[in-house]
Amino acid sequence: MKTTQEALSQVPMSYREGSFGLGAGKLRTITKIVLPAAFPGILSGAILASGRIFGESAALIFTAGTLAQAAGSLNDSARTMAVHLYALSQEGLYINETYASAAVLIAMVLLMNGLAAWLAHKTQERSNHG
């Protein structure tokens, strides 16, 4: 939420003033000028928040799904990667699987952060050239 607020506040006031000066209303200014200009920051914030969810969900072990099976569909319960990693490390019998799960979790967080940076860069290029 804070990232979205910051992205919206970083849009220069001259964009809004120029839109109003050309006769656009408030809704058109927001949808056609402000949101497209703030979109890279909003998108980056959403993706980074998703990355944090992947990494910080171990604290929710008692409230998150703890089934030891893969989900069959998007509506099925299953454990998160961080909860799976925690469960494996507590058992002490599956050290190699624990390290493999940690590597997958780190790769997912890095992938999400890289995706956020790439998308922000691409949308920034598009807004600068379009």
N, C-alpha and C positions, 0 to 999 in steps of 0.2 A: 504494500500500500504506500509506504513511504517513497519507494522508488518511482511509483507512478506519479505521486505528487511532485517529486523533484523533476521528473521528466516534463510534466506539464508546466511547471514554473520556469523551466529553462527556455521555453519557446519565447522568443523576443516579443515584447509588447508591440513593436512596429508591425509585426505580422497581423495582429488583431486590428490595430488601427488602420492599416492599409485595406484590410478586408471590409471593415465598417465604412471606410472612406469611399469604397467602390460600390456601396449600397447593399452589401450582404448583411443578412440578419445574424442574430446571435447563434442560432442553431447551425446555420450554414458555415459560419466562421469556425465554430467548434469542430464540425464534422469534416470540413474540407481544408481547413488551414491548421488548426491547433493539433488535432489528433494525428494527422499524418506526420507533422513535424516532431511530435513527441513519441511516435510509434517505436523507433529503435530503442529508446530508453525503457519504455513500458515492456516491450518484448524481452529485453535483456533482464529486467527485473523478474519477470515471470519465470524465465528459464533458470536464472540463478536461484530463485526460491525453490524450484523443483529440485535442483541439485542439493540444496540444503536439506530438503525433505529426505532424499536418499541417504544422506550422511548422518542425520541426527535422529533417525527414527528408533534407534536402540533404546532411547530413554522411555519410549512408549511400549516397552515390552509387555506390560500387564494390560494395556488397553488395545494393543494392535492384534491383528490376526496372528495366531501362533500354531496354525496347522502345519504339520511337517509334510506337506504335499504340494505339488505344483497346481496352480489354478487352472481349471479347465476352460474357463471363460472369464471375461472381465467382471462378471458379477459374483464369482466364487471367492470365498475367503482363502487367504494364503498368508504366509509370513513375509515380511519385508526382508530385503537383503541384510540390513543391519541386525534385525532380530535373528535371522538365520545364523549370521556370523557370531553373534553373542551366544546363541544356544550351542553351536559347535565348540566354541572356545570353553564353555563351562563344562562340557562333557569330558574334555581332555583326551578323547580317544581318536579324534579325527583332526589331527594337527595339519596334515597336508590339505584337507578339505577346508579347514579354517583359513589357511593362507590363500588358497584359491578363491574363496569367497571374498576375502579382503581385497585381492587383486581385481576381481570383477567389480566390487563396490567402488574402488578407487577409479577404475577405468570409466565407470558410469558417471561419476562426479566430474571427471576430467572431460568426458565427452559432452556432458551438459554445459559445462563452462565454455568449452571450445565452440559449441553450437551457438551459445548466446553471443559470444564475441563475433563469430562469423556472420550471424544474422544481423547483428547491430551494424556491422561494417557494410554489409550488402544494402540494407535499407537506408543507411546514411548516404552511400554512393548514389542510390536511386533518387533520394530526395534532393541531393545536390545537383544531379544532372537532369532531373526531370522537371 
